[in-house]
Amino acid sequence: MHQRDNELIEQFKNGNRAGYGTGFGEEDPQDIEDACDEVGATLIERVGHDHHLVSWNGRAWLVADVNGWWAVPVEMER
């Protein structure tokens, strides 16, 4: 896994612990593309094995399936 992936996943964990996470799409979509279509997000890329970087509501989010899709905002280095 790349260093950037590790940093994004760490942001996801920290943001989730801080209460910044939110549901993403229906409770149990078949795949990330369906969830993105449902909420009007754009899938950017897979991060690590279980996370997906998306653009949603004008910012970057990391999304993972944790008994349903869960999104946490992340900051991208410029």
C-alpha positions as CSV (number, residue, x, y, z in Angstrom):
1,M,0.0,0.0,0.0
2,H,1.3,3.5,-0.8
3,Q,2.0,6.1,1.9
4,R,-0.7,8.3,0.5
5,D,-3.2,5.5,0.9
6,N,-2.1,4.9,4.5
7,E,-2.5,8.6,5.3
8,L,-6.0,8.7,3.8
9,I,-7.1,5.6,5.7
10,E,-5.7,7.1,8.9
11,Q,-7.7,10.3,8.2
12,F,-10.8,8.1,7.7
13,K,-10.2,6.4,11.1
14,N,-9.5,9.6,12.9
15,G,-12.4,11.5,11.3
16,N,-14.8,8.6,12.1
17,R,-13.7,8.5,15.8
18,A,-14.2,12.3,15.9
19,G,-17.8,11.9,14.6
20,Y,-17.3,13.2,11.1
21,G,-18.7,10.1,9.3
22,T,-22.0,9.8,7.6
23,G,-24.0,7.2,5.7
24,F,-23.4,7.0,2.0
25,G,-26.2,5.8,-0.2
26,E,-28.7,3.1,0.6
27,E,-28.0,0.7,3.5
28,D,-26.7,-2.2,1.4
29,P,-25.9,-1.3,-2.2
30,Q,-24.4,-3.9,-4.4
31,D,-21.2,-1.9,-5.2
32,I,-19.6,1.5,-4.7
33,E,-20.6,2.6,-8.2
34,D,-24.3,2.1,-7.3
35,A,-23.8,4.1,-4.1
36,C,-22.1,6.9,-6.0
37,D,-24.8,7.1,-8.5
38,E,-27.5,7.2,-5.8
39,V,-25.9,10.2,-4.0
40,G,-24.5,12.0,-7.0
41,A,-20.8,11.4,-6.1
42,T,-17.9,10.7,-8.5
43,L,-15.7,7.6,-7.8
44,I,-12.1,8.7,-8.1
45,E,-10.1,5.6,-7.2
46,R,-9.8,2.6,-4.9
47,V,-7.6,3.2,-1.8
48,G,-6.0,0.2,-0.1
49,H,-8.1,-2.9,-0.2
50,D,-11.4,-1.7,1.3
51,H,-11.7,2.0,0.8
52,H,-12.8,4.3,-2.1
53,L,-11.9,7.9,-2.7
54,V,-14.9,9.9,-4.0
55,S,-15.7,13.5,-4.8
56,W,-19.0,14.4,-3.1
57,N,-20.6,17.8,-2.4
58,G,-17.5,19.6,-3.5
59,R,-14.9,17.8,-1.4
60,A,-13.0,14.5,-1.1
61,W,-14.4,11.6,1.0
62,L,-13.1,8.2,1.8
63,V,-15.9,5.6,1.7
64,A,-15.8,2.0,3.2
65,D,-18.3,-0.7,3.6
66,V,-18.8,-1.1,7.3
67,N,-22.2,-2.8,7.5
68,G,-23.3,-0.4,4.8
69,W,-21.4,2.4,3.0
70,W,-19.8,5.0,5.4
71,A,-18.1,8.2,4.3
72,V,-15.6,10.4,6.1
73,P,-14.3,13.7,4.6
74,V,-10.5,13.7,4.0
75,E,-8.0,16.4,3.0
76,M,-6.0,15.9,-0.1
77,E,-2.5,17.2,-0.3
78,R,-2.0,19.8,-3.0
